[in-house]
Amino acid sequence: MARTRTRISISLEQTQAERIKRHAERAGLDVSAYLVHAATRQMAETEAIEEQFAGVDALIDAAENGAAGPVEQDGSEGELTEQERREVEAALALVRGAGPAGARPGAAA
């Protein structure tokens, strides 16, 4: 059974086109196969990331939908303890991609 193919036209700068052609040749592919491979790889990566964070996204949505509005504070209720502040900083470091020592993985020291 023959597959139906669809043609997609793209516009790009000449330098980009030449670079893509060179990379395709090095990979032993024609430009169409190279671009399909690159796009398919990017889509798989994006879908994996979305799947990995689906639970976090659901929690955020639930929190945003459940919020009744801004909470008024008298100045003391919203302050963090020193332990809470350290926990928040550690969590933010993980989100930003920093390791336990605060350095980003793969970053030059």
Z-matrix of the N, CA and C atoms (Angstrom, degrees):
N
C 1 1.454
C 2 1.529 1 108.91
N 3 1.308 2 117.04 1 123.91
C 4 1.460 3 122.89 2 -178.95
C 5 1.521 4 110.43 3 -78.48
N 6 1.322 5 115.04 4 138.98
C 7 1.463 6 119.94 5 177.41
C 8 1.522 7 108.89 6 -87.66
N 9 1.310 8 115.34 7 142.93
C 10 1.449 9 120.47 8 175.44
C 11 1.516 10 108.07 9 -81.98
N 12 1.294 11 116.91 10 131.61
C 13 1.459 12 121.75 11 179.27
C 14 1.521 13 109.19 12 -104.54
N 15 1.310 14 115.85 13 148.50
C 16 1.451 15 122.80 14 177.56
C 17 1.514 16 108.28 15 -119.75
N 18 1.288 17 116.16 16 135.95
C 19 1.462 18 121.52 17 178.92
C 20 1.522 19 108.15 18 -94.86
N 21 1.331 20 115.31 19 133.64
C 22 1.460 21 121.94 20 175.70
C 23 1.523 22 106.94 21 -121.11
N 24 1.310 23 116.45 22 129.20
C 25 1.450 24 121.41 23 179.54
C 26 1.521 25 108.65 24 -100.78
N 27 1.331 26 116.49 25 134.37
C 28 1.461 27 120.48 26 176.59
C 29 1.516 28 109.66 27 -125.98
N 30 1.296 29 116.12 28 155.88
C 31 1.469 30 122.04 29 176.11
C 32 1.511 31 108.01 30 -118.31
N 33 1.331 32 115.75 31 136.37
C 34 1.449 33 120.25 32 179.23
C 35 1.512 34 109.64 33 -154.97
N 36 1.302 35 114.73 34 164.79
C 37 1.459 36 120.64 35 179.04
C 38 1.523 37 109.45 36 -65.98
N 39 1.324 38 116.66 37 150.54
C 40 1.460 39 121.97 38 -179.53
C 41 1.525 40 111.16 39 -56.89
N 42 1.334 41 116.31 40 -41.75
C 43 1.472 42 119.06 41 -179.18
C 44 1.523 43 111.40 42 -64.05
N 45 1.328 44 117.02 43 -36.83
C 46 1.463 45 120.09 44 176.73
C 47 1.525 46 110.53 45 -65.37
N 48 1.325 47 117.03 46 -43.23
C 49 1.461 48 121.66 47 -179.78
C 50 1.523 49 110.69 48 -61.02
N 51 1.325 50 116.53 49 -44.16
C 52 1.461 51 120.49 50 179.98
C 53 1.529 52 111.06 51 -64.64
N 54 1.304 53 116.16 52 -40.57
C 55 1.473 54 120.29 53 178.90
C 56 1.523 55 110.63 54 -64.22
N 57 1.316 56 116.81 55 -43.44
C 58 1.467 57 120.46 56 178.28
C 59 1.521 58 110.36 57 -62.19
N 60 1.313 59 117.00 58 -43.25
C 61 1.474 60 120.74 59 178.66
C 62 1.517 61 111.22 60 -59.51
N 63 1.333 62 116.84 61 -44.31
C 64 1.469 63 120.19 62 179.20
C 65 1.524 64 111.57 63 -61.93
N 66 1.324 65 116.51 64 -44.03
C 67 1.467 66 120.29 65 179.58
C 68 1.526 67 111.33 66 -65.71
N 69 1.310 68 116.36 67 -39.57
C 70 1.467 69 119.93 68 177.83
C 71 1.518 70 110.75 69 -62.20
N 72 1.319 71 116.26 70 -44.48
C 73 1.473 72 120.32 71 178.69
C 74 1.524 73 110.98 72 -60.79
N 75 1.322 74 117.27 73 -44.46
C 76 1.463 75 120.57 74 178.89
C 77 1.518 76 111.80 75 -61.87
N 78 1.339 77 116.28 76 -32.84
C 79 1.465 78 120.66 77 179.38
C 80 1.528 79 111.42 78 -82.73
N 81 1.331 80 117.15 79 -6.20
C 82 1.461 81 120.61 80 -179.16
C 83 1.520 82 113.02 81 74.32
N 84 1.329 83 115.95 82 29.05
C 85 1.463 84 121.52 83 -178.74
C 86 1.519 85 109.83 84 -123.69
N 87 1.333 86 114.88 85 157.23
C 88 1.462 87 117.04 86 169.33
C 89 1.528 88 107.26 87 -79.83
N 90 1.314 89 116.76 88 167.79
C 91 1.463 90 120.85 89 -174.75
C 92 1.525 91 111.62 90 -59.81
N 93 1.330 92 117.51 91 -42.21
C 94 1.462 93 119.97 92 -179.55
C 95 1.524 94 111.25 93 -60.75
N 96 1.320 95 117.21 94 -48.68
C 97 1.469 96 120.72 95 -179.56
C 98 1.525 97 110.65 96 -62.85
N 99 1.334 98 116.15 97 -39.72
C 100 1.457 99 120.73 98 -179.86
C 101 1.533 100 110.54 99 -62.47
N 102 1.328 101 116.94 100 -46.85
C 103 1.463 102 120.60 101 -179.14
C 104 1.528 103 111.58 102 -66.90
N 105 1.334 104 117.09 103 -39.02
C 106 1.468 105 119.93 104 177.25
C 107 1.525 106 109.56 105 -62.86
N 108 1.337 107 116.23 106 -44.21
C 109 1.465 108 119.97 107 179.02
C 110 1.531 109 110.68 108 -60.89
N 111 1.330 110 117.09 109 -46.24
C 112 1.464 111 121.21 110 -178.88
C 113 1.532 112 111.21 111 -62.80
N 114 1.321 113 116.57 112 -43.97
C 115 1.467 114 120.17 113 -179.61
C 116 1.524 115 110.78 114 -66.74
N 117 1.327 116 116.86 115 -41.79
C 118 1.462 117 120.68 116 -179.51
C 119 1.527 118 110.25 117 -63.87
N 120 1.317 119 116.15 118 -41.89
C 121 1.466 120 120.23 119 177.77
C 122 1.524 121 110.99 120 -62.37
N 123 1.321 122 117.01 121 -44.33
C 124 1.466 123 120.89 122 179.30
C 125 1.525 124 110.96 123 -63.24
N 126 1.323 125 117.53 124 -41.64
C 127 1.464 126 120.37 125 179.16
C 128 1.521 127 111.24 126 -63.16
N 129 1.341 128 117.11 127 -42.55
C 130 1.463 129 120.97 128 179.39
C 131 1.530 130 110.45 129 -63.11
N 132 1.326 131 116.48 130 -40.65
C 133 1.461 132 120.76 131 178.82
C 134 1.525 133 110.89 132 -64.26
N 135 1.319 134 116.93 133 -45.19
C 136 1.459 135 121.61 134 179.12
C 137 1.522 136 111.21 135 -62.25
N 138 1.331 137 116.76 136 -44.51
C 139 1.461 138 120.78 137 179.52
C 140 1.521 139 111.49 138 -63.76
N 141 1.325 140 117.59 139 -38.17
C 142 1.469 141 120.88 140 178.26
C 143 1.525 142 110.65 141 -65.15
N 144 1.326 143 116.77 142 -41.02
C 145 1.471 144 120.70 143 178.45
C 146 1.520 145 110.00 144 -65.30
N 147 1.334 146 116.88 145 -44.64
C 148 1.465 147 120.47 146 179.34
C 149 1.522 148 110.54 147 -60.97
N 150 1.332 149 116.72 148 -40.80
C 151 1.465 150 120.90 149 179.37
C 152 1.525 151 110.50 150 -65.58
N 153 1.336 152 116.57 151 -41.21
C 154 1.454 153 121.35 152 -178.93
C 155 1.531 154 111.32 153 -62.95
N 156 1.328 155 116.94 154 -36.45
C 157 1.455 156 120.60 155 -176.25
C 158 1.529 157 113.49 156 -100.42
N 159 1.323 158 118.04 157 7.34
C 160 1.472 159 121.03 158 -178.34
C 161 1.523 160 111.54 159 -57.33
N 162 1.316 161 117.35 160 -41.69
C 163 1.459 162 120.81 161 179.82
C 164 1.513 163 112.27 162 -63.61
N 165 1.324 164 116.60 163 -43.56
C 166 1.463 165 121.24 164 178.90
C 167 1.523 166 109.80 165 -65.20
N 168 1.338 167 116.50 166 -43.07
C 169 1.463 168 120.02 167 178.53
C 170 1.529 169 111.25 168 -60.58
N 171 1.339 170 116.71 169 -39.82
C 172 1.469 171 120.58 170 178.72
C 173 1.523 172 110.60 171 -64.65
N 174 1.328 173 117.60 172 -40.46
C 175 1.465 174 120.95 173 177.77
C 176 1.522 175 111.34 174 -63.78
N 177 1.321 176 116.08 175 -42.14
C 178 1.463 177 119.96 176 178.40
C 179 1.522 178 110.71 177 -63.23
N 180 1.340 179 116.61 178 -45.91
C 181 1.464 180 120.15 179 178.34
C 182 1.527 181 111.05 180 -59.28
N 183 1.334 182 116.22 181 -44.03
C 184 1.465 183 119.97 182 -179.77
C 185 1.524 184 110.84 183 -63.31
N 186 1.321 185 116.79 184 -41.14
C 187 1.460 186 120.74 185 179.50
C 188 1.525 187 110.83 186 -65.79
N 189 1.339 188 115.86 187 -42.56
C 190 1.464 189 118.96 188 179.92
C 191 1.519 190 111.51 189 -67.30
N 192 1.328 191 117.22 190 -40.01
C 193 1.463 192 120.60 191 179.89
C 194 1.519 193 112.16 192 -71.80
N 195 1.321 194 116.80 193 -27.24
C 196 1.456 195 120.65 194 -178.90
C 197 1.516 196 113.79 195 -88.71
N 198 1.313 197 116.85 196 -9.23
C 199 1.465 198 120.10 197 -178.60
C 200 1.518 199 110.14 198 -69.17
N 201 1.320 200 115.51 199 132.04
C 202 1.462 201 120.68 200 -178.42
C 203 1.514 202 111.93 201 -89.11
N 204 1.303 203 117.39 202 -3.51
C 205 1.458 204 120.62 203 -177.88
C 206 1.510 205 109.13 204 128.37
N 207 1.294 206 116.70 205 -176.95
C 208 1.466 207 119.65 206 -177.64
C 209 1.523 208 111.63 207 -65.19
N 210 1.316 209 115.39 208 142.21
C 211 1.458 210 121.46 209 178.53
C 212 1.516 211 107.70 210 -94.67
N 213 1.315 212 115.28 211 126.95
C 214 1.465 213 119.30 212 179.01
C 215 1.519 214 108.28 213 -83.45
N 216 1.327 215 115.30 214 135.66
C 217 1.455 216 120.91 215 -178.92
C 218 1.512 217 109.51 216 -123.98
N 219 1.325 218 114.85 217 147.92
C 220 1.459 219 118.92 218 178.36
C 221 1.523 220 111.95 219 -91.62
N 222 1.337 221 115.99 220 4.60
C 223 1.451 222 119.55 221 177.68
C 224 1.515 223 112.72 222 109.91
N 225 1.338 224 118.70 223 -24.50
C 226 1.457 225 119.78 224 -177.41
C 227 1.518 226 112.87 225 -106.78
N 228 1.317 227 118.71 226 -28.49
C 229 1.459 228 121.56 227 -174.94
C 230 1.522 229 113.23 228 -68.44
N 231 1.323 230 118.73 229 -30.81
C 232 1.452 231 121.48 230 -174.70
C 233 1.520 232 114.67 231 -90.39
N 234 1.317 233 118.32 232 -0.28
C 235 1.455 234 120.06 233 -177.44
C 236 1.516 235 110.83 234 -80.67
N 237 1.333 236 115.76 235 142.54
C 238 1.454 237 121.71 236 -179.36
C 239 1.520 238 110.56 237 -90.05
N 240 1.318 239 114.62 238 148.77
C 241 1.459 240 118.61 239 170.98
C 242 1.523 241 107.44 240 -73.57
N 243 1.314 242 117.44 241 167.01
C 244 1.464 243 120.76 242 178.63
C 245 1.527 244 110.57 243 -60.38
N 246 1.321 245 117.96 244 -40.23
C 247 1.471 246 122.06 245 178.81
C 248 1.531 247 110.30 246 -64.47
N 249 1.333 248 117.92 247 -43.75
C 250 1.461 249 121.22 248 178.23
C 251 1.528 250 110.86 249 -62.58
N 252 1.337 251 116.15 250 -39.96
C 253 1.459 252 120.17 251 179.15
C 254 1.530 253 110.82 252 -62.74
N 255 1.346 254 117.43 253 -42.61
C 256 1.466 255 121.08 254 178.30
C 257 1.532 256 110.57 255 -63.90
N 258 1.338 257 116.62 256 -40.03
C 259 1.465 258 120.14 257 179.56
C 260 1.532 259 111.02 258 -65.24
N 261 1.319 260 116.71 259 -40.53
C 262 1.464 261 120.60 260 178.23
C 263 1.522 262 109.75 261 -64.53
N 264 1.328 263 117.87 262 -44.83
C 265 1.464 264 121.47 263 179.15
C 266 1.525 265 111.06 264 -61.62
N 267 1.336 266 117.34 265 -40.71
C 268 1.466 267 120.70 266 178.55
C 269 1.530 268 110.68 267 -64.62
N 270 1.328 269 117.11 268 -41.63
C 271 1.467 270 121.00 269 178.92
C 272 1.520 271 110.55 270 -65.40
N 273 1.326 272 117.78 271 -42.60
C 274 1.461 273 120.87 272 178.62
C 275 1.522 274 111.10 273 -64.65
N 276 1.319 275 117.83 274 -36.66
C 277 1.462 276 120.78 275 177.57
C 278 1.521 277 110.39 276 -62.42
N 279 1.327 278 116.96 277 -39.47
C 280 1.468 279 120.00 278 177.30
C 281 1.521 280 111.17 279 -65.55
N 282 1.321 281 116.69 280 -41.80
C 283 1.464 282 120.88 281 179.75
C 284 1.520 283 110.45 282 -63.72
N 285 1.316 284 116.27 283 -39.79
C 286 1.461 285 120.70 284 -179.32
C 287 1.519 286 112.54 285 -76.45
N 288 1.324 287 117.31 286 -9.21
C 289 1.458 288 120.76 287 178.11
C 290 1.506 289 113.88 288 92.93
N 291 1.308 290 117.91 289 11.34
C 292 1.454 291 120.64 290 178.81
C 293 1.514 292 109.39 291 -84.57
N 294 1.309 293 116.37 292 145.92
C 295 1.452 294 121.94 293 177.62
C 296 1.524 295 110.25 294 -79.25
N 297 1.333 296 116.58 295 -177.03
C 298 1.467 297 120.59 296 -178.40
C 299 1.523 298 113.08 297 -57.95
N 300 1.337 299 117.21 298 -31.97
C 301 1.467 300 119.38 299 -179.59
C 302 1.527 301 112.09 300 -84.90
N 303 1.319 302 116.98 301 0.29
C 304 1.461 303 120.98 302 177.75
C 305 1.510 304 114.16 303 93.42
N 306 1.331 305 118.24 304 -3.62
C 307 1.462 306 121.31 305 -180.00
C 308 1.510 307 109.44 306 -91.22
N 309 1.318 308 115.95 307 140.63
C 310 1.462 309 120.32 308 177.38
C 311 1.512 310 108.17 309 -71.82
N 312 1.344 311 117.76 310 135.63
C 313 1.463 312 120.19 311 178.72
C 314 1.527 313 110.34 312 -57.24
N 315 1.328 314 116.08 313 132.81
C 316 1.463 315 120.84 314 177.97
C 317 1.516 316 114.06 315 83.83
N 318 1.331 317 117.04 316 -4.88
C 319 1.463 318 119.76 317 -179.05
C 320 1.521 319 109.33 318 -81.42
N 321 1.308 320 115.47 319 146.16
C 322 1.462 321 120.25 320 178.55
C 323 1.522 322 109.11 321 -69.83
N 324 1.316 323 115.30 322 140.87
C 325 1.461 324 119.44 323 -178.90
C 326 1.504 325 111.38 324 -82.36
